[in-house]
Amino acid sequence: MATSTVMELKEEVPLWIGDQPVITSTTRTISIPYDGTPVATVCEADESALERAVAAAEEGAKAMAALTLYERAEILDRMRALLARDAEEFARLIASESGKPIREARTEVDRGQQTLLASADAARGLHGEVVPMDAGPAGKGRWGITVREPLGIVAAITPFNFPLNLGLHKIGPALAAGNSVIHKPSENTPLTALRFASLTHEAGLPRGAYNVVTGDGEKVGDWLVRNDRLAMITFTGSIPVGEQIRAHAGLRRVTLELGNNSSLIVEPDADLDFIVPRAVTGSFAHSGQVCVSVQNIYLHEVIAGEFIRRFVEGARALKIGHPLDDSTEVSSMIDVDQARRVEQWINEARGAGARVLAGGVRRGATIEPTVLDDVLPHLPISCQEAFGPVVSLHRYTHLEDAIERVNSGNYGLQVGLCTQNLQTAFRAARALHYGGVIVNDVPAYRADHMPYGGARHSGIGREGPRYAIEEMTELKLICWRA
């Protein structure tokens, strides 16, 4: 039974600074991307609010550093329990502001709970090691240990596509490590972060440990990046913005997740009964607006025909509709401008000889799930990050040729490879220049506790709570003469 597609319009939503709501004079209306229905009016940060947030975060950092690992973990556990309690409310917020189908939004909330769980576990397990000082002649009579200490204030700048879980992948580890956080969510999807802020208050997080400032990325985000009172910037978004952040960060810590042009390689012995449905989901979930969405599929010529027949059928069968309707499988992109960009790329490929096997039609911010064949490799739809519901198909005879094609681009986040041959899998995995090689599944696979991050232009650093904490702490050596 479908849920109501009407969401009650909220009153003006304030910022969250120093454990308090903060009203500003500048506001933005947040609407459902699918049909433009207003959802809420949100305050946006001015310079005074940003200065207030930094001052609050400085006090929050002191309070977090003073907590024991057990106390940090307990707070994160309480956050997880509260998120589970309010799961449906969060799912409806996510679906409304991002346009993500409600069934996918519920999955995101479930994953957010897992990210908080992994963060709590990482807090409890945060440790250093004994350094064998006497392994060298100068170390005789000395002992050494390492400890991990928090950095201070972490600026978390997050995108629209996973307004809860991508935020928690930065917030959870930062708090587990004993830092405070200033969170700048996407200007398109600030509601989830602001609602989560009230949850952190209920969970007993110290005052100033989590602050949310909203607004335009070029203004608010740039102000945060240039403020040297912030010890670290962790960002998920585009390559140009990532390059600007790194240029302005100086010697401060930076973690960047900058997207991908995700490919799936399918060998002749692949299990098509499993991988075709997974490829449909991995290509068109959230209208392809996932950093590791399948964008290019390389098919061995032996199985290409059968794979394409099944894949096209699957793409055409997806139900397009309102994001708050339980039966919807594909809704819209984040806004009309992005949908027009994808439409232009599709038309450019079509004009260069590509065949449209499914989709290719835009209605407002919605692009029908699109499958292209015979796409020239130099076209944007093939070699750049489409970030939309479009897949290009390619055929190959020798695996080495497919690997060479997949490695030829600038991105290197995750890639998928399907084969039942273990030797082939390991050989290809070593040859693929990516941060993650997903064997016998799509590159869109992610477990929230695993190390996640890219090579080449896909970014620097790793997420996954245990791995993110390494980026968010300072390693200190304590050495003494016995």
C-alpha angles and dihedrals in degrees: 000000000000120000121232114284091210119094119193111246110247125221121247108311114217130213118259115235128158092355091303137099112251124200121208132184096242119076140176129205115231115209138182103263093216096065108357096250109161114244105175147336112242130198116236126215122255124193092271091055091047092052089049090051093053092049091049092047091052090058090042091053091056091050093047093048089053093056120096119241088252092054093050091049092049091053091050090049090053090050089053092051092049091048089053090050092052097035098126093049090053092046092054091048091051093047093047100049099035101033090234113150111261093241090058091044090056089052089052091054090050090051090048088059090052091050091053090047091052090047091053090049090049090051092053091048098044106130146140129220143244111263113214096228092175091062084094128045093247090059099063111133094011134110129201137192133175126221131186117230129187120260098219121240119021118198110211114196111185138183133237101250099076103020093174110030100039087051092050091051086066101030098046098053092040092056092041088056092051099255130129122235137222105194121201107186123192112286087234096056112029098130097082093052092047091050090048089054091064088050091056089053091052090049091057100250110169118263112276095012092113123030129172122206119178135195145086115343095224090057109029097029093046091049091054094046092052095048107099092198086079112085099201141016119207113187139177116192144072130352096242092053091044090054091051091050092051091047092054099037095076111185094344121113117270132185116187129187104185107175136253148239094235121209134191120204116201118196124202093258095052120129100248093184088065105031102046095061089042090051091052091052093041091052103045108027109126088004090293092299094135123108091233099038114141107260104159126033119196111201128192107238092240094065101022096101096050094043092050093049092053095040094052091048089052093049093049092049095058113114116234118206152109113332093233093055110100092218095055116112099171124027123159146311119257094269144348094261092060091046090052090051092054091045089053091051091050092050091047090054091046090051090053092055105275118145120228106221095175138004121350094154126118126204112180107305092344123098117190113239101275131205119190129191130191093027117170108240096229095059119106093241088062107032104030129059106276096187089195141091096284130117128187119207124215133178129216139180102200124040091223089063092053091048091050090051093048092048094048097082131078097248128087113169107117137339132187128225125185120200138124091215110098094198091051091048095053094042092052094043090057092047097050111090098217138120090236133023112195111201119207094001140067123281088245089076114114132164109201096230096051124097107267126185144101146260127224113003093351091086148266130275131024136265128206110104099261092047095041090055089062088060093044099052137063117235110226126191118213112194128176139176111241 
